[in-house]
Amino acid sequence: MEELKAALGTSWKEPSLQAEGHLHIEEFGTRITADGSLGEVHFRAPFELPPIHGVRMGMPAEELHRLYPGVERISDEREKFGWTMLKTNQSDTLTLGVGIREDVVRIISLTDPTAVYPERPYKYADPSLTAAYDLMMTDPVDLARRPDSGWCYGRPPGIDATRWPVSTTNGMPLRHAFTVKLPPQYRTLGDEYVAISLFVDEQWETPPASGNVGTGGARRADPRRFDMEFMDNDYVLFWLTEEEFAAPLGSPPAIEGAPVPGWLSKSPLDYFGESNLPKTVAEQQAKSVFSPGGLAVNELLAAARPPRGWKNLPGTEALDYGWPIEITLREDDPNVGKPAREFRHENEFSGYIAAYSEEGQALGLERFQDWHAHLGGTMFPMQGYPDFSPYYIEISEIFGGFNFGDGVAQIDLKEMKLEWAC
């Protein structure tokens, strides 16, 4: 590998952990073994190279067959694109491969069939993970009555002004999105750490310029704090002990020189907007009741009533309330403990079944899509599947007031990574 790295110079790119040793650069590809040597090399026309074991690029197919009359044809998905793939064993540790298209040699490869390659993490199912859970919010309550399983919005427990994270881009305190007490199997930092609190950067307003950037947002030495940046937003996740989860609620710091964030100076309604807020049970029922002219009457009555409820509270008062989280066991999800991947062949080793694949539709996996958030099991990304472990939480925008462009996000609770897509 070191010789290859020197030969490629600036074209060299370290294979990712997910690549399992594969490296492709234009018309050249290789696969690096677990001990750092080359187990495969592939050349594709118009790559120029001298003959390899008598085979040269551009050689007519009939000439190849005269040179190797016993060459073996192998099944390959490239056949549907007009390729014929062949191989011949030169020794126990060397196989010569050839790709022919339009009766001309256009691929030459060398492979060591005994090579051992690095494997990507979370390639197989984890039998120790046996449950998935759905998370739903209920009507807001005063956090003086602490919800048993956690809450969205409001203030976090056990994180005071000295630990409260600050944005590295605008110098303002990050907003507390949710705190959830995890079922035991998802406590990946150890049994002692029972809950997580997630903070998020400004996503709903354009912050004014601040001279405070870089002074209050530095990452502190906290082994239970994980800083994640995605799409120019800061996210900070804390793991909490049982004592911290039950501790007094923290308050955001007052930072000299930093503007006051909108979530602190405005009501939830003014900050998030009506359509971006969760609906109480009464609000959902009002929308579901239909009668001729009923919707217009309801709207007139609502306009005549004085504003009330959590969403109309001043920002500082709204922080004393949270939307409790209810956690329920998800029944009969075949993807528990199986990491989700983008392509079918990547899921073969774990047995993961994508929800909208033919098999997933036959199993009715779309039935698992009704949640505000969920832990593990079948994933519902808006675009590609992130290379995450099966220990993940998938969250909707409403679960803590996010702006994902009408998308959803996933957080890997083992790798401490966040991705979202819309």
C-alpha positions as CSV (number, residue, x, y, z in Angstrom):
1,M,0.0,0.0,0.0
2,E,2.8,2.4,0.8
3,E,4.3,1.9,-2.7
4,L,0.9,2.5,-4.3
5,K,0.4,5.6,-2.1
6,A,3.8,7.0,-3.3
7,A,3.0,6.2,-7.0
8,L,-0.4,7.9,-6.9
9,G,0.8,11.1,-5.2
10,T,-2.0,13.6,-4.9
11,S,-4.4,11.2,-6.4
12,W,-4.2,9.0,-3.3
13,K,-7.3,8.9,-1.1
14,E,-7.4,6.8,2.1
15,P,-10.2,4.3,1.8
16,S,-13.1,4.9,4.2
17,L,-14.0,2.3,6.9
18,Q,-17.1,1.6,4.9
19,A,-15.2,0.9,1.7
20,E,-13.7,-2.4,3.1
21,G,-10.4,-1.7,1.4
22,H,-11.8,-0.6,-2.0
23,L,-10.1,2.3,-3.8
24,H,-11.1,3.6,-7.3
25,I,-9.3,6.3,-9.3
26,E,-10.6,6.8,-12.8
27,E,-9.6,3.7,-14.8
28,F,-7.7,2.1,-12.0
29,G,-9.0,0.3,-8.9
30,T,-7.6,-1.8,-6.1
31,R,-8.5,-3.4,-2.8
32,I,-6.2,-3.1,0.1
33,T,-6.0,-6.1,2.5
34,A,-6.2,-6.0,6.3
35,D,-2.4,-6.1,6.6
36,G,-1.8,-3.2,4.1
37,S,-0.9,-5.0,0.8
38,L,-2.9,-5.2,-2.4
39,G,-5.2,-8.1,-2.8
40,E,-6.8,-6.9,-6.0
41,V,-5.9,-4.5,-8.9
42,H,-8.1,-3.7,-11.8
43,F,-7.2,-1.8,-15.0
44,R,-9.9,-0.6,-17.4
45,A,-9.4,0.9,-20.9
46,P,-8.1,3.4,-21.9
47,F,-5.5,2.7,-19.0
48,E,-2.2,2.1,-20.7
49,L,0.0,-0.7,-19.4
50,P,2.3,-3.4,-20.8
51,P,1.0,-6.9,-21.3
52,I,0.1,-8.8,-18.1
53,H,0.7,-12.6,-18.3
54,G,0.4,-12.1,-22.0
55,V,-2.9,-10.2,-22.0
56,R,-2.9,-6.7,-23.3
57,M,-5.5,-4.0,-23.3
58,G,-7.3,-4.0,-26.7
59,M,-6.4,-7.6,-27.4
60,P,-9.1,-9.3,-29.7
61,A,-11.1,-11.9,-27.8
62,E,-10.2,-14.7,-30.2
63,E,-6.5,-14.1,-29.5
64,L,-7.1,-14.3,-25.8
65,H,-8.9,-17.6,-26.2
66,R,-5.9,-19.0,-28.2
67,L,-3.6,-17.9,-25.4
68,Y,-5.8,-19.3,-22.6
69,P,-8.1,-21.9,-24.2
70,G,-9.3,-23.1,-20.7
71,V,-10.4,-19.6,-19.5
72,E,-13.5,-19.8,-17.3
73,R,-16.5,-17.6,-17.8
74,I,-17.9,-16.2,-14.6
75,S,-21.4,-14.8,-13.8
76,D,-21.4,-11.1,-13.3
77,E,-24.1,-8.4,-13.2
78,R,-22.1,-6.5,-15.9
79,E,-23.3,-9.0,-18.5
80,K,-26.5,-7.0,-18.9
81,F,-24.3,-4.1,-20.1
82,G,-22.6,-6.2,-22.8
83,W,-19.6,-7.5,-20.8
84,T,-18.2,-11.0,-20.8
85,M,-16.1,-11.6,-17.6
86,L,-13.5,-14.4,-17.6
87,K,-10.9,-15.7,-15.2
88,T,-7.9,-18.1,-15.2
89,N,-5.9,-19.2,-12.2
90,Q,-2.2,-18.5,-12.5
91,S,-1.4,-20.1,-9.0
92,D,-3.1,-20.7,-5.7
93,T,-2.6,-17.0,-4.8
94,L,-3.1,-15.3,-8.2
95,T,-6.1,-15.2,-10.5
96,L,-6.0,-13.3,-13.8
97,G,-9.3,-11.7,-14.7
98,V,-10.4,-10.3,-18.1
99,G,-13.4,-8.3,-19.2
100,I,-14.4,-8.3,-22.8
101,R,-16.8,-6.0,-24.6
102,E,-17.4,-5.8,-28.3
103,D,-15.0,-8.7,-28.7
104,V,-12.0,-6.7,-27.3
105,V,-10.2,-6.9,-23.9
106,R,-11.2,-3.8,-21.9
107,I,-10.6,-4.9,-18.3
108,I,-7.6,-6.7,-16.8
109,S,-7.4,-7.6,-13.2
110,L,-5.2,-9.5,-10.8
111,T,-6.6,-11.0,-7.6
112,D,-5.2,-13.0,-4.6
113,P,-8.1,-15.3,-3.7
114,T,-6.6,-15.9,-0.3
115,A,-6.5,-12.2,0.7
116,V,-8.3,-11.0,3.8
117,Y,-9.9,-7.6,3.7
118,P,-11.0,-5.1,6.4
119,E,-14.7,-5.3,7.1
120,R,-16.9,-2.2,7.5
121,P,-18.3,-1.6,10.9
122,Y,-21.9,-2.8,11.6
123,K,-21.9,-5.1,8.7
124,Y,-23.8,-7.9,10.5
125,A,-26.9,-8.0,12.7
126,D,-26.3,-7.4,16.4
127,P,-28.2,-10.2,18.3
128,S,-27.8,-8.4,21.6
129,L,-30.2,-5.7,20.4
130,T,-33.7,-7.2,20.6
131,A,-36.1,-4.3,20.8
132,A,-37.2,-1.1,19.0
133,Y,-39.3,1.6,20.5
134,D,-41.7,4.3,19.2
135,L,-41.6,7.8,20.9
136,M,-44.6,10.1,20.9
137,M,-45.2,13.4,22.5
138,T,-48.3,14.3,24.6
139,D,-49.8,17.6,25.7
140,P,-47.3,20.0,27.4
141,V,-47.0,20.1,31.2
142,D,-45.4,22.2,33.7
143,L,-41.9,20.7,34.2
144,A,-42.4,21.0,38.0
145,R,-44.2,17.6,37.3
146,R,-41.2,15.9,35.7
147,P,-42.2,13.4,33.0
148,D,-40.8,10.0,33.6
149,S,-39.4,9.3,30.1
150,G,-38.3,12.8,29.2
151,W,-39.7,15.7,27.2
152,C,-39.3,17.9,24.2
153,Y,-38.8,21.7,24.3
154,G,-38.5,23.4,27.7
155,R,-35.3,23.3,29.7
156,P,-32.9,20.3,30.2
157,P,-32.2,18.7,33.6
158,G,-28.7,18.7,35.2
159,I,-27.1,21.2,32.7
160,D,-26.6,24.6,34.2
161,A,-25.3,27.8,32.6
162,T,-21.7,26.7,33.0
163,R,-22.2,23.6,30.9
164,W,-24.8,25.0,28.5
165,P,-23.5,24.8,24.9
166,V,-22.9,27.9,22.8
167,S,-23.0,28.1,19.0
168,T,-19.7,28.3,17.3
169,T,-21.2,30.2,14.4
170,N,-23.3,33.0,16.1
171,G,-22.2,33.0,19.7
172,M,-25.7,32.4,21.1
173,P,-26.8,29.7,23.5
174,L,-28.0,26.6,21.7
175,R,-31.7,25.7,22.2
176,H,-32.7,22.6,24.2
177,A,-34.6,20.3,21.8
178,F,-35.3,17.2,23.9
179,T,-34.3,15.0,26.8
180,V,-35.2,11.4,26.7
181,K,-34.6,8.5,29.1
182,L,-33.4,5.6,27.0
183,P,-34.4,2.0,27.4
184,P,-31.5,0.0,28.8
185,Q,-30.4,-1.6,25.5
186,Y,-29.8,1.9,24.0
187,R,-27.6,3.2,26.8
188,T,-24.5,2.8,24.7
189,L,-22.2,4.8,26.9
190,G,-22.8,2.3,29.8
191,D,-25.5,1.5,32.3
192,E,-24.6,4.6,34.4
193,Y,-25.8,7.0,31.6
194,V,-29.5,6.6,31.3
195,A,-30.6,9.6,29.2
196,I,-29.6,12.0,26.5
197,S,-30.2,15.7,26.0
198,L,-29.9,17.3,22.6
199,F,-29.2,21.0,21.9
200,V,-29.6,22.6,18.5
201,D,-28.3,25.7,16.8
202,E,-30.5,28.5,15.4
203,Q,-32.5,27.0,12.5
204,W,-35.5,29.3,12.2
205,E,-34.1,32.9,12.1
206,T,-31.0,34.6,10.6
207,P,-29.0,35.6,13.7
208,P,-27.6,39.1,13.8
209,A,-23.9,39.6,13.6
210,S,-22.1,38.9,16.8
211,G,-18.6,39.7,18.0
212,N,-19.0,36.8,20.5
213,V,-18.3,34.0,18.0
214,G,-15.3,31.9,19.0
215,T,-15.2,33.1,22.6
216,G,-18.1,31.2,24.2
217,G,-18.5,28.3,21.8
218,A,-15.4,26.4,22.5
219,R,-15.8,22.7,23.1
220,R,-15.1,21.9,26.8
221,A,-13.4,18.8,28.1
222,D,-16.5,16.8,28.9
223,P,-16.4,13.1,28.1
224,R,-20.2,12.9,28.1
225,R,-20.6,15.8,25.7
226,F,-20.6,15.1,21.9
227,D,-20.4,18.0,19.4
228,M,-21.9,17.3,16.0
229,E,-21.9,19.7,13.0
230,F,-24.1,19.1,10.0
231,M,-25.2,21.5,7.3
232,D,-23.6,24.5,9.0
233,N,-25.6,23.9,12.3
234,D,-24.2,22.9,15.7
235,Y,-25.8,20.0,17.6
236,V,-24.6,19.1,21.1
237,L,-25.6,15.9,22.8
238,F,-25.1,15.2,26.5
239,W,-25.3,11.8,28.2
240,L,-26.9,12.1,31.7
241,T,-26.8,10.0,34.8
242,E,-29.8,9.1,36.7
243,E,-28.9,11.8,39.2
244,E,-28.6,14.4,36.4
245,F,-31.8,13.3,34.8
246,A,-33.6,14.0,38.1
247,A,-31.6,17.2,38.9
248,P,-33.0,20.7,38.8
249,L,-33.7,22.2,35.4
250,G,-30.8,24.3,33.9
251,S,-31.1,27.8,32.5
252,P,-29.3,29.2,29.4
253,P,-26.4,31.6,30.1
254,A,-26.6,35.3,29.6
255,I,-23.7,36.0,27.3
256,E,-22.3,39.5,27.2
257,G,-22.0,40.7,23.6
258,A,-24.2,38.0,22.1
259,P,-27.7,38.7,20.8
260,V,-30.7,37.1,22.6
261,P,-31.9,34.2,20.5
262,G,-35.5,34.2,19.2
263,W,-36.5,31.1,21.1
264,L,-35.7,33.0,24.3
265,S,-37.2,36.4,23.4
266,K,-40.4,35.3,21.6
267,S,-43.3,33.0,22.2
268,P,-43.1,29.5,20.6
269,L,-45.8,30.6,18.2
270,D,-43.9,33.7,17.1
271,Y,-40.6,31.8,16.9
272,F,-41.5,28.5,15.3
273,G,-44.7,29.4,13.5
274,E,-48.1,27.6,13.8
275,S,-47.4,25.0,11.2
276,N,-44.1,24.0,12.8
277,L,-45.5,23.3,16.3
278,P,-46.9,20.1,17.6
279,K,-50.7,19.9,18.1
280,T,-52.4,19.2,21.4
281,V,-55.1,16.5,21.6
282,A,-57.8,19.2,21.6
283,E,-56.3,20.8,18.5
284,Q,-56.1,17.5,16.6
285,Q,-59.7,16.7,17.5
286,A,-60.9,20.2,16.4
287,K,-59.3,19.6,13.0
288,S,-60.7,16.2,12.6
289,V,-64.3,17.2,13.3
290,F,-66.0,18.3,10.0
291,S,-69.4,19.9,9.4
292,P,-70.6,22.3,6.7
293,G,-69.0,25.6,7.6
294,G,-67.6,24.1,10.8
295,L,-64.0,24.9,10.0
296,A,-64.8,28.6,9.3
297,V,-66.8,28.8,12.5
298,N,-64.0,27.2,14.6
299,E,-61.5,29.7,13.1
300,L,-63.8,32.7,13.9
301,L,-64.3,31.4,17.5
302,A,-60.5,30.9,17.9
303,A,-59.8,34.4,16.6
304,A,-62.3,35.9,19.2
305,R,-60.7,34.0,22.1
306,P,-57.7,35.6,23.8
307,P,-54.4,33.8,23.1
308,R,-53.6,31.1,25.6
309,G,-51.7,27.9,26.1
310,W,-48.0,27.0,25.9
311,K,-47.4,28.3,22.4
312,N,-48.5,31.8,23.3
313,L,-46.3,32.1,26.5
314,P,-43.4,34.5,26.5
315,G,-40.2,32.6,25.6
316,T,-38.7,32.5,29.1
317,E,-42.0,31.2,30.6
318,A,-42.4,28.6,27.8
319,L,-39.1,27.1,29.0
320,D,-40.9,25.9,32.2
321,Y,-43.1,23.6,30.1
322,G,-42.3,20.5,28.1
323,W,-44.1,18.0,25.9
324,P,-43.8,14.6,27.7
325,I,-42.4,11.7,25.7
326,E,-44.2,8.4,25.8
327,I,-42.1,5.3,24.9
328,T,-43.8,2.2,23.6
329,L,-42.3,-1.1,22.5
330,R,-42.5,-1.7,18.8
331,E,-43.9,-5.1,18.0
332,D,-42.8,-7.5,15.2
333,D,-40.2,-5.2,13.5
334,P,-37.9,-7.5,11.6
335,N,-35.1,-4.9,11.4
336,V,-34.3,-4.7,15.1
337,G,-30.5,-5.0,15.6
338,K,-29.9,-4.8,11.8
339,P,-28.0,-1.7,10.4
340,A,-29.7,-0.1,7.5
341,R,-27.8,0.5,4.3
342,E,-28.4,2.1,1.0
343,F,-28.1,-0.9,-1.4
344,R,-29.5,-4.3,-1.3
345,H,-26.1,-6.1,-1.5
346,E,-25.0,-4.1,1.5
347,N,-27.9,-5.4,3.6
348,E,-27.4,-9.1,2.7
349,F,-25.0,-9.8,5.6
350,S,-27.3,-8.3,8.2
351,G,-30.7,-9.2,6.7
352,Y,-32.0,-5.6,6.9
353,I,-35.2,-5.1,4.8
354,A,-35.8,-1.6,3.4
355,A,-39.4,-0.4,4.1
356,Y,-40.2,0.3,0.4
357,S,-38.4,-2.6,-1.2
358,E,-40.6,-5.3,-2.7
359,E,-40.0,-7.5,0.4
360,G,-40.6,-4.6,2.8
361,Q,-43.9,-3.7,1.1
362,A,-45.0,-7.3,1.2
363,L,-44.3,-7.3,4.9
364,G,-46.2,-4.0,5.4
365,L,-43.2,-2.3,7.0
366,E,-44.7,1.1,6.2
367,R,-46.9,0.5,9.3
368,F,-44.0,1.5,11.4
369,Q,-43.9,5.1,10.1
370,D,-46.3,6.7,12.6
371,W,-44.0,8.3,15.2
372,H,-42.5,11.5,16.4
373,A,-39.3,9.7,16.9
374,H,-38.2,6.1,17.3
375,L,-35.3,4.0,18.6
376,G,-33.9,1.3,16.2
377,G,-35.7,-1.0,13.9
378,T,-36.9,0.1,10.4
379,M,-35.5,3.4,9.2
380,F,-37.4,5.9,7.1
381,P,-34.8,8.4,5.7
382,M,-36.0,11.0,3.2
383,Q,-33.0,10.2,0.9
384,G,-30.0,8.0,1.4
385,Y,-29.4,5.7,4.4
386,P,-26.6,6.8,6.6
387,D,-23.9,4.3,7.5
388,F,-25.1,4.1,11.1
389,S,-25.2,1.4,13.7
390,P,-28.5,-0.2,14.6
391,Y,-28.4,1.8,17.9
392,Y,-29.9,5.0,16.5
393,I,-32.7,7.4,17.1
394,E,-34.7,8.8,14.2
395,I,-36.4,12.1,14.8
396,S,-39.0,14.2,13.0
397,E,-39.0,17.9,12.8
398,I,-41.8,18.3,15.4
399,F,-39.8,16.2,18.0
400,G,-38.0,19.2,19.5
401,G,-38.7,21.9,16.9
402,F,-36.2,21.2,14.2
403,N,-36.0,22.6,10.7
404,F,-34.9,19.7,8.4
405,G,-36.7,21.1,5.3
406,D,-39.6,18.8,5.9
407,G,-37.2,15.9,6.4
408,V,-36.1,13.7,9.2
409,A,-32.8,13.1,11.0
410,Q,-30.9,10.2,12.5
411,I,-28.5,10.1,15.4
412,D,-26.1,7.2,15.8
413,L,-25.9,6.6,19.6
414,K,-22.7,4.5,19.2
415,E,-20.8,6.7,16.8
416,M,-22.3,10.0,18.0
417,K,-23.0,11.2,14.5
418,L,-26.0,13.1,13.1
419,E,-27.4,13.3,9.6
420,W,-30.6,14.7,8.1
421,A,-32.1,14.9,4.7
422,C,-35.3,16.3,3.1
